């Protein structure tokens, strides 16, 4: 059971970094720092979008319009942090 908890925590940590990479990529794309016509850049952006959008879409639905500022990745990171800490502080001691 401990191996399952460690695997879940590792998956949460990996998804944490994917969300951060997606946010940074969206900034670079918005400010034309990366070449949007490059096929490799487009495939990276598409991959990051497909990985993060299913989790961000429900958050964006409930968020008020902040005038072009998207704080849904921050809220998702806070949710992931809460779930990770809940698993490590509440669930893991029950298993040990």
PyMOL commands that set and color helices and strands:
alter all, ss='L'
color gray80, all
select helices_A, chain A and resi 2-30+39-62+72-95
alter helices_A, ss='H'
color red, helices_A
deselect
rebuild
show_as cartoon
